Amino acid sequence: MSSASHAFQALVAVASRETVKFFHQRGRLLSAVVRPSLWLIIFAAGFKNVFGVAVLPPYESYIEYQVYVVPGLLGMVLLFNGMQSSLAMVYDREMGIMRLLLTAPLPRSYLLFCKLLAGTFLSLLQAYAFLIVCALFDVNLPWWPGLVYALPAMFLTGLMLGALGLLLSVSIKQLENFAGMMNFVIFPMFFLSPALYPLWKLKESGAEVIYHLSLYNPFTHGVELIRFAMYGQFNILSCAVVLGTLVVLFLLAAWGYDPQRGLVRRRG
């Protein structure tokens, strides 16, 4: 059997395992939909005054808020699932599953890439499940062809965040440390981004430090890539940053999982 056939079989096997495991964890899909829905519907509704007029600066209305934040909330879904894949990697390593996977007669970097592709596929499933919720609440989005344009942007952003999860899984020894990662990685990346508010508003209000930190946040460019793509535009800078970050993070993760050179060897 050819090496290409072996590689394809490995990809199908890894993707099938991750997909079956995902559908057995029904709470995972539910949380992926509920979390951004809270920001879209309930959180924003709390900013309305007693007269029902939205007071969400810099947005003119509640509808404008919804339209702006949906791409950012799609990024939130991709971000959290990328970190969930990190948790799954740590669990598989503790159970010995990763050892069996990485001893397969294929390049270790390719096997890690299979894990990355499988996790990104699940991220896209959760993102489109959230878009179904948006449709149910009649959010005014460019459904066609906006969501078609946004698919490659979400895929690339999902790969970047999944690669970040791979890299973090190298250094996390135990599942108990995952909560710390949530506090020091996910939330700073999310709030230091234009997911909920435009960056120009930060600069205008005098928060120069936060503004510049947000510019260097790769998640910022992932959100902007999705937002521009949804409206039929291509953000070259954001695409370059996301692609470059993806390559760097994945190479570092592959190095970390190399038993001859990476952190896996030093940690046993």
C-alpha positions as CSV (number, residue, x, y, z in Angstrom):
1,M,0.0,0.0,0.0
2,S,1.3,3.4,-0.9
3,S,2.4,6.0,1.6
4,A,-0.3,8.4,0.4
5,S,-2.9,5.7,1.1
6,H,-1.4,5.2,4.6
7,A,-1.5,8.9,5.2
8,F,-5.1,9.2,4.1
9,Q,-6.2,6.3,6.3
10,A,-4.5,7.9,9.3
11,L,-6.3,11.2,8.6
12,V,-9.7,9.4,8.3
13,A,-9.0,7.4,11.5
14,V,-8.1,10.4,13.6
15,A,-10.9,12.5,12.3
16,S,-13.4,9.7,12.8
17,R,-12.3,9.2,16.4
18,E,-12.5,12.9,17.2
19,T,-15.9,13.2,15.6
20,V,-17.4,10.2,17.4
21,K,-16.0,11.4,20.7
22,F,-17.5,14.8,20.1
23,F,-21.0,13.5,19.4
24,H,-20.8,11.5,22.5
25,Q,-20.1,14.6,24.5
26,R,-23.4,16.4,23.9
27,G,-22.7,19.0,26.5
28,R,-19.7,20.2,24.5
29,L,-21.9,21.2,21.5
30,L,-24.4,22.8,23.8
31,S,-21.8,24.9,25.6
32,A,-20.3,26.0,22.3
33,V,-23.7,27.3,21.2
34,V,-24.9,28.7,24.6
35,R,-21.7,30.6,25.4
36,P,-21.7,33.0,22.4
37,S,-25.5,33.2,22.5
38,L,-25.3,34.7,26.0
39,W,-23.1,37.5,24.6
40,L,-25.3,38.0,21.5
41,I,-28.7,38.1,23.2
42,I,-28.7,38.3,27.0
43,F,-25.6,40.4,27.6
44,A,-26.5,43.0,25.1
45,A,-30.1,43.1,26.3
46,G,-28.8,44.1,29.7
47,F,-27.6,47.4,28.3
48,K,-31.0,48.5,27.3
49,N,-32.7,51.2,29.3
50,V,-36.2,51.2,30.6
51,F,-37.5,52.8,27.4
52,G,-36.1,49.9,25.3
53,V,-33.5,52.1,23.6
54,A,-30.1,50.4,23.2
55,V,-27.2,52.2,24.9
56,L,-24.3,50.2,23.6
57,P,-21.7,52.7,22.6
58,P,-20.4,52.9,19.9
59,Y,-23.4,51.1,18.4
60,E,-26.4,53.0,17.3
61,S,-28.8,50.1,18.0
62,Y,-29.1,46.6,19.4
63,I,-29.3,45.3,15.8
64,E,-26.1,47.0,14.9
65,Y,-24.4,45.4,17.9
66,Q,-25.6,42.0,16.9
67,V,-24.3,42.4,13.3
68,Y,-20.9,43.6,14.5
69,V,-20.3,41.0,17.2
70,V,-21.3,37.9,15.3
71,P,-17.9,37.5,13.6
72,G,-16.2,38.0,16.9
73,L,-18.5,35.4,18.6
74,L,-17.6,33.0,15.8
75,G,-14.0,33.6,16.7
76,M,-14.9,32.9,20.3
77,V,-16.3,29.5,19.3
78,L,-13.1,28.7,17.4
79,L,-11.0,29.9,20.3
80,F,-12.7,27.8,22.9
81,N,-12.7,24.7,20.8
82,G,-9.0,25.2,20.1
83,M,-8.4,25.2,23.8
84,Q,-10.7,22.2,24.3
85,S,-8.6,20.3,21.8
86,S,-5.6,21.1,24.1
87,L,-7.5,19.6,27.0
88,A,-8.2,16.5,24.9
89,M,-4.5,16.2,24.0
90,V,-3.6,16.3,27.7
91,Y,-6.2,13.7,28.5
92,D,-5.0,11.4,25.7
93,R,-1.5,11.8,26.9
94,E,-2.4,10.8,30.4
95,M,-4.4,7.8,29.2
96,G,-1.5,6.7,26.9
97,I,-3.5,7.2,23.7
98,M,-1.1,9.8,22.4
99,R,1.8,7.4,22.8
100,L,0.0,4.9,20.6
101,L,-0.9,7.5,18.0
102,L,2.6,9.0,17.8
103,T,4.3,5.6,17.4
104,A,2.4,5.0,14.2
105,P,4.7,4.5,11.1
106,L,4.1,8.0,9.8
107,P,5.9,11.3,10.5
108,R,5.0,12.7,13.9
109,S,4.3,16.1,12.5
110,Y,1.8,14.7,10.0
111,L,-0.1,12.8,12.8
112,L,-0.3,16.1,14.8
113,F,-1.6,17.8,11.7
114,C,-4.3,15.2,11.4
115,K,-5.3,16.0,15.0
116,L,-5.3,19.7,14.1
117,L,-7.5,19.2,11.0
118,A,-9.9,17.0,13.0
119,G,-10.2,19.6,15.7
120,T,-10.7,22.4,13.2
121,F,-13.5,20.5,11.5
122,L,-15.3,20.2,14.8
123,S,-14.7,24.0,15.3
124,L,-16.5,24.7,12.1
125,L,-19.4,22.4,13.0
126,Q,-19.9,24.4,16.3
127,A,-19.5,27.7,14.5
128,Y,-22.3,26.9,12.0
129,A,-24.5,25.5,14.9
130,F,-24.2,29.0,16.4
131,L,-25.1,30.6,13.1
132,I,-28.3,28.5,13.2
133,V,-29.1,30.2,16.6
134,C,-28.5,33.6,14.9
135,A,-30.9,32.7,12.2
136,L,-33.5,31.7,14.7
137,F,-33.2,35.1,16.4
138,D,-33.4,36.8,13.0
139,V,-30.0,38.4,13.2
140,N,-29.5,40.5,10.1
141,L,-26.4,38.9,8.5
142,P,-25.2,38.6,4.9
143,W,-26.2,34.9,4.8
144,W,-25.6,34.5,1.1
145,P,-22.9,34.6,0.0
146,G,-21.3,36.0,3.2
147,L,-21.1,32.6,5.0
148,V,-19.5,31.0,2.0
149,Y,-16.8,33.7,1.9
150,A,-16.4,33.3,5.7
151,L,-15.8,29.6,5.5
152,P,-12.1,29.8,4.4
153,A,-11.4,32.5,6.9
154,M,-13.0,30.5,9.8
155,F,-11.0,27.4,8.6
156,L,-7.7,29.3,8.7
157,T,-8.5,30.9,12.0
158,G,-9.5,27.6,13.4
159,L,-6.2,26.0,12.3
160,M,-4.3,28.8,14.0
161,L,-6.1,28.5,17.3
162,G,-5.9,24.7,17.1
163,A,-2.2,25.0,16.6
164,L,-2.1,27.2,19.7
165,G,-3.9,24.4,21.6
166,L,-1.4,21.9,20.4
167,L,1.5,24.0,21.6
168,L,-0.1,24.6,25.0
169,S,-0.8,20.8,25.4
170,V,3.0,20.3,25.3
171,S,3.6,22.2,28.5
172,I,0.4,21.3,30.5
173,K,1.3,18.3,32.7
174,Q,-2.1,17.6,34.2
175,L,-5.7,18.3,33.5
176,E,-6.0,20.4,36.7
177,N,-3.8,23.0,35.1
178,F,-6.3,23.6,32.3
179,A,-8.3,26.1,34.4
180,G,-5.2,28.3,34.8
181,M,-4.7,28.2,31.0
182,M,-8.3,29.4,30.6
183,N,-7.6,32.4,32.7
184,F,-4.3,33.4,31.3
185,V,-4.7,32.5,27.6
186,I,-8.3,32.5,26.5
187,F,-9.8,35.5,28.2
188,P,-6.9,37.9,27.5
189,M,-6.9,36.9,23.9
190,F,-10.7,37.3,23.6
191,F,-11.0,40.7,25.4
192,L,-7.9,42.2,23.8
193,S,-9.6,41.9,20.4
194,P,-12.3,43.6,18.3
195,A,-14.7,40.7,19.0
196,L,-17.1,42.9,21.0
197,Y,-16.1,46.4,20.2
198,P,-14.0,48.2,17.5
199,L,-10.4,48.8,18.2
200,W,-10.6,52.5,17.2
201,K,-12.9,53.1,20.1
202,L,-10.1,52.0,22.5
203,K,-7.7,54.4,20.9
204,E,-10.3,57.2,20.9
205,S,-10.9,56.7,24.6
206,G,-7.2,57.0,25.4
207,A,-6.5,53.3,26.1
208,E,-3.4,53.3,24.0
209,V,-1.7,50.4,25.8
210,I,-4.7,48.1,25.4
211,Y,-5.1,49.3,21.8
212,H,-1.5,48.3,20.9
213,L,-1.7,45.0,22.8
214,S,-4.8,44.2,20.8
215,L,-3.0,44.9,17.5
216,Y,-0.3,42.3,18.4
217,N,-2.9,39.7,19.4
218,P,-3.2,37.1,16.6
219,F,-6.8,36.4,17.6
220,T,-7.6,40.1,16.6
221,H,-6.5,39.3,13.1
222,G,-8.5,36.1,13.0
223,V,-11.7,38.0,14.0
224,E,-11.0,40.7,11.4
225,L,-10.3,38.1,8.7
226,I,-13.7,36.5,9.4
227,R,-15.5,39.9,9.6
228,F,-14.1,41.2,6.4
229,A,-14.7,37.9,4.6
230,M,-18.3,37.8,5.7
231,Y,-18.9,41.0,3.8
232,G,-17.0,39.9,0.7
233,Q,-13.7,41.6,1.5
234,F,-10.2,40.3,1.9
235,N,-8.0,41.6,4.7
236,I,-4.5,40.9,3.4
237,L,-2.7,41.9,6.6
238,S,-4.9,39.8,8.9
239,C,-4.6,36.8,6.5
240,A,-0.8,37.1,6.5
241,V,-0.7,37.3,10.4
242,V,-3.0,34.4,10.8
243,L,-1.1,32.2,8.3
244,G,2.3,33.2,9.7
245,T,1.1,32.5,13.3
246,L,-0.3,29.1,12.3
247,V,3.0,28.0,10.8
248,V,5.1,29.2,13.7
249,L,2.8,27.6,16.4
250,F,2.5,24.3,14.5
251,L,6.3,24.1,14.1
252,L,6.8,24.8,17.7
253,A,4.2,22.2,18.7
254,A,5.8,19.6,16.4
255,W,9.2,20.4,18.0
256,G,7.7,20.1,21.4
257,Y,6.3,16.6,20.7
258,D,9.6,15.4,19.2
259,P,11.0,12.9,21.8
260,Q,14.5,13.7,20.7
261,R,14.4,17.5,21.0
262,G,11.2,18.8,22.5
263,L,9.7,19.2,25.9
264,V,8.2,15.7,25.9
265,R,11.6,14.2,26.3
266,R,12.5,16.5,29.2
267,R,9.2,15.7,30.9
268,G,9.4,12.0,30.3
